[in-house]
């Protein structure tokens, strides 16, 4: 007997299975200087990372904000695209 609740809950983006070796990317945002956008950014960080809104709010005050680690290139681009929609820009770096 398995709980349907477990099956229905999608895994957070940041916790995805690691991509093939040599194709992993980390995603970062730069410091959020526009205070009017901090709450919107915090909500999206919370959704993408699967963390609490309070943890996400704390992250918005950092100089560099880690969003995802060791994700596939397509996934990294998708994450950056979500932030770009609210005019927040970041970068993805290839894991060496």
C-alpha positions in Angstrom: 0.0 0.0 0.0 1.5 3.3 -1.0 0.3 6.8 -0.2 -1.1 8.7 -3.1 0.1 11.9 -1.3 3.7 10.8 -1.9 3.2 10.2 -5.6 1.4 13.4 -6.2 4.1 15.7 -4.7 6.6 16.6 -7.4 10.2 16.8 -6.4 11.7 20.3 -6.1 13.7 21.4 -9.2 16.9 21.8 -7.2 16.8 18.2 -6.0 16.7 16.6 -9.5 18.8 13.5 -10.4 22.3 14.5 -11.4 22.9 14.8 -15.1 25.6 13.0 -17.0 29.1 13.7 -15.9 30.5 16.9 -17.5 27.1 18.3 -18.2 26.1 19.6 -14.8 25.5 23.3 -14.1 25.0 25.5 -11.1 22.6 28.4 -11.2 23.1 31.7 -9.3 21.4 35.0 -9.1 23.1 38.3 -8.4 22.1 40.4 -5.4 18.6 41.7 -5.6 19.0 45.5 -5.4 15.4 46.3 -6.2 13.6 46.0 -2.9 10.2 46.1 -4.6 11.1 42.8 -6.3 12.5 40.9 -3.3 9.2 39.3 -2.2 8.4 38.1 -5.8 11.9 36.8 -6.1 11.6 35.1 -2.7 8.4 33.3 -3.8 10.1 32.0 -6.9 13.2 30.9 -5.1 11.1 29.1 -2.6 9.2 27.3 -5.4 12.4 26.4 -7.4 14.6 25.4 -4.4 11.8 23.7 -2.5 12.7 25.7 0.6 10.6 27.8 3.0 9.6 31.4 2.1 11.6 32.7 5.1 14.7 30.9 3.9 14.2 32.3 0.4 13.8 35.8 1.8 17.1 35.4 3.7 18.7 34.4 0.4 17.5 37.5 -1.4 19.8 39.6 0.9 23.0 37.8 -0.2 25.5 39.1 -2.7 25.3 35.8 -4.7 22.2 33.7 -4.4 22.6 29.9 -5.1 19.5 28.5 -6.8 20.4 25.1 -8.1 23.4 22.8 -8.1 24.4 20.0 -10.5 21.4 20.3 -12.9 21.2 19.6 -16.6 21.8 22.5 -19.0 18.2 22.6 -20.1 17.0 22.7 -16.5 19.4 25.5 -15.7 18.2 27.5 -18.7 14.6 26.9 -17.6 15.3 28.1 -14.1 17.0 31.2 -15.4 14.1 31.8 -17.8 11.6 31.8 -14.9 13.6 34.5 -13.1 14.1 36.5 -16.4 10.3 36.7 -16.7 10.3 38.9 -13.6 13.3 40.8 -14.8 15.8 39.2 -12.5 19.0 37.9 -14.1 21.4 35.3 -13.1 24.0 33.0 -14.5 24.7 29.3 -14.9 28.2 27.9 -14.5 29.4 24.5 -15.8 30.5 22.2 -13.0 34.1 21.2 -13.6 
